[in-house]
Amino acid sequence: MVKKKTKTTRRKSGLVAKKLPPINKAAAKRICDFFPAVLRHSKGAIAGEPFELLPWQRTVLSELFGRLNPDGTRTRRVGYIEVPKKNGKSTLLAGIGIYLLAADGEPGSNVFSCGADRNQASLIYDEARAMVSASPMLRSNLEVIDSRKTIYYKKTNSYYRVLSADAFRAEGLAAGLCA
């Protein structure tokens, strides 16, 4: 008797791994195209240039945004990125935050840059703010409120905020991204 392969596999640890659906090329292309079309680098020799994704960044975005359930929702709810310093993690996360804020199509989206204290939490927000300032399309659609470290998208009532561990009143938040 030949056993049929199942959709799950049991690992030595006892955890069950589900077989992932293939990457939806249209969904992956949508976010990967957003970066060079809308976002601009804000620092160094390439300041003002379109945000061309590195191969590893394209892979991460395709995995996070391209794998969809049959109902069209994303299979990935959590992502973990670990690469050495100065490889574009903060810049990529700022871009993902802006995408979720303004281009993902979710009304009332809440995006947060998180950290142990307000200064650390501000690192990715500062990059996102600089990207908004560098892009004419974003600058005309998003409102930057630096005094509250907030970027607001009026059309969908969505916002990008800084959230630190020292903020004791952070209960009840429904985050679309917490970077």
Steps between C-alpha positions, in 0.01 A plus 500: 500500500637841401436787737399831350695810595315729735504876511680499833825345615598410853842613614716341769395777737138390468399820324287467190598704197233588245581500133507860384308614196709619206588867483228701331709687243253789465494563877880481526542722195265762645717573804831447318394752232383748766853550634675639187185668366415699814781487755824698482820449696564777747865461599847483353610499139171350381274754674208586273547188287219243466505222761622205292465183706799278567443129422463408869247781551295384200498146642384620844219711351388217269488256792313739731254650253482242219386187682121517518228281647214395271293793636772748394636574848872470561634177647780686678404700807850532646835556332850485644792661318857452617785638292819684605506873572481748211317264264177697468275345766371831638452642152309189391280509811427869447394420143278213617342733754423760234360229271270372776398855585422628152496226235370180659137605475407443864291782648604603850838331480721540809874482442751533783876540533575334832797512733613481861496880525371785284840566338544139390140482383557815294778352283271334243241779526771757417589303186130477403458876556803569281359272228171689509688831465706364209200373300269754332219241485523420872555861602174603332295219662645450848515746788811486719441620858851503647394629842307175549729284285203409282437464127130526417317387185168687502346308208485175703526645852823304547809595695862408562620572853791448734432268791750441779506259791485795739151583363286352775173574320555271201211258564241422237712577193437304180829523314536434129877519545716534804859544384 
